[in-house]
Amino acid sequence: MISVLVKRLLSLFAVLFCVVTITFLLIRISPGGPFDGERKIPPAIEKQLLQKYKLDGPLWQQYGGYIADLLRGDLRLSTKYRNRSVNEILAQTLPVTLCLGGVAFVLASIGGVWLGALAAMHKQTWRDYFSMFIALAAISLPAYIVGPLLILVFALTLGWFPAGGWGGASHLILPTLTLAAPAMAVVARLMRGSMVETLGQDFIRTARAKGLREGSVVFRHALRLALLPVVSYLGPLAAHLLTGSIVVETVFNIPGAGGFFVHSILNRDGFLLGGMVIVYCVMLVIFNLVVDVVYGYLDPRIQADV
């Protein structure tokens, strides 16, 4: 297993190198520049700005300097937010996004598995139909509709939770539900389909023939195998939720990293955009590695292929 993990880590570093290279080249060849605006900057000032942000010189020299800074953990200065480094911006906004995304991930994974297993255990009953109806509604309604509806009902009408902002635990409830709802629905549908297929296999019928209780059959025998398709989805889902959602953060006025990611594109802030992309890709490859390890634990038969 150790040799497999080492091979995976090496391949993940190769993926990150390719992502950094492609991101750097796309930012450099895209039209426009970080200092383009309505007012024309004098050539002398523009030259000083290019030197300050290490954007002067040939492309290969810029690329080499950028890679060298990344190896030191330096994501450079933002060209839009003057005198603020990308590291500083991420240090201030990323914990907020990670907190929101982490709670949403736990809610989506646990709630989705429970809802899908409940529907599969009561297939073609009102519990099954009701659970899948909730899942279908959660997938169909986008966050910019669910968020304002939750604010209208639970914040403005009932007054149970704050309408927005960032503070105590009560500020997490509505944005977490908004962010986790579609992911929970997808997990529930995956879990239901996998559980229904698993409950129809021969070893489940053998376990029932031995007189085992239904709860023991489901949770000790069927659940472990049925989780495999769900686990494969949880890796990218974790990276997606932990990097935040610009819609949810905007609706609930949360000072997360999502807004900076969008504004970095609009402002042609290449270093901030590159830092955001690198963070997202690092999370994606790490969680994919975790998925591979969990796969080998849940089903030792495929451990050698991880």
Stockholm file with secondary structure:
# STOCKHOLM 1.0

chainA/1-306         MISVLVKRLLSLFAVLFCVVTITFLLIRISPGGPFDGERKIPPAIEKQLLQKYKLDGPLWQQYGGYIADLLRGDLRLSTKYRNRSVNEILAQTLPVTLCLGGVAFVLASIGGVWLGALAAMHKQTWRDYFSMFIALAAISLPAYIVGPLLILVFALTLGWFPAGGWGGASHLILPTLTLAAPAMAVVARLMRGSMVETLGQDFIRTARAKGLREGSVVFRHALRLALLPVVSYLGPLAAHLLTGSIVVETVFNIPGAGGFFVHSILNRDGFLLGGMVIVYCVMLVIFNLVVDVVYGYLDPRIQADV
#=GR chainA/1-306 SS CHHHHHHHHHHHHHHHHHHHHHHHHHHHHSSSCTTCSSSCCCHHHHHHHHHHTTCCSCHHHHHHHHHHHHHTTCCCBCSSSTTCBHHHHHHHHHHHHHHHHHHHHHHHHHHHHHHHHHHHHTTTSHHHHHHHHHHHHHHHSCHHHHHHHHIIIIIIISCCSCSSCSCSTHHHHHHHHHHHHHHHHHHHHHHHHHHHHHHTSHHHHHHHHTTCCHHHIIIIIIHHHHHHHHHHHHHHHHHHHHTCCHHHHHHTTCCCSHHHHHHHHHTTCHHHHHHHHHHHHHHHHHHHHHHHHHHHHHCGGGGGGC
#=GC SS_cons         CHHHHHHHHHHHHHHHHHHHHHHHHHHHHSSSCTTCSSSCCCHHHHHHHHHHTTCCSCHHHHHHHHHHHHHTTCCCBCSSSTTCBHHHHHHHHHHHHHHHHHHHHHHHHHHHHHHHHHHHHTTTSHHHHHHHHHHHHHHHSCHHHHHHHHIIIIIIISCCSCSSCSCSTHHHHHHHHHHHHHHHHHHHHHHHHHHHHHHTSHHHHHHHHTTCCHHHIIIIIIHHHHHHHHHHHHHHHHHHHHTCCHHHHHHTTCCCSHHHHHHHHHTTCHHHHHHHHHHHHHHHHHHHHHHHHHHHHHCGGGGGGC
//
